[in-house]
């Protein structure tokens, strides 16, 4: 659940609807049409796996996330996936669209020549992190959900004398401003554009002239 976005919208239901749409889009985009990699979904342990199967479908590997913050959950996901026998692991968020099979395969190809691959997000964090080995130290002493996350992570990698490949920057949707910026980047006919319009137009018209808001959107 996007707690900061829900607070900005003053509507947790709208935030949940948007998050579901984003998650469905990301999962659809990265689905491997050719079986060159596996997709594992790490989900909130507050809900039964059956609920996720009902929402997304049965043809996925579901695993619970464990940890009190983003760092411990990421660490747990990496550790369990490497323990399962995978030699390359990439974790992506479900709130950053624009990735497809070719994009994911490119990430894994970069890992042939780099220790890590990271996708910077506009909020100072990252939307993707890929590695060739379990690295619990990457997630220690990080101020999560702040603009220093990316810089701190890159410093940790440099300190260990490892190398990292940086992908293009993308918008990670955490706030209303992020959502507006993301909406402006979409083609008018994109299905998410209509979804976002329906969710945020009422909120934005409370803060300005409706005609001006429509022009911005």
C-alpha angles and dihedrals in degrees: 000000000000099000097178092047091047089054092049092048091041084220119097091183092058090047091051092049090051093047091052091051092049093047092050090049094050093046091049092048097051096041105126108238086186113044095243094129141006127247117219120187116213108200140183111279091216089082131057117255087236089066091056091047089052091051103041104016140257101274097085138090105240123197130174120244115231128195143076096251141021093268096056091044092051091046091050092049093050094044095050094045094050089045088056089063105264116142097198125037130184122186119199133181122241093226099068116075128191101078123117139169093281090051093051093046089051089054091054091046090055088055088065087070105024136051093225140015120204133185111210118217126209092247094064096263132087136259096200136030123180129182143175095218141027108274112181091167089069091070100045123104095003121144096227121209092025132109091252097068097095095044092048092049093049090048090053091052092048092048090056089050091241124139129234136195116217120215126206117293118258137186115261108201111226104128140033090259089054090050093051091048091049091048090053090054094055126092110251091245095053111121091228090057091064091044092053092045091055092049103044108025094084090048094049096045088062088063103045150357110314093223091052091048091052090051090052091050 
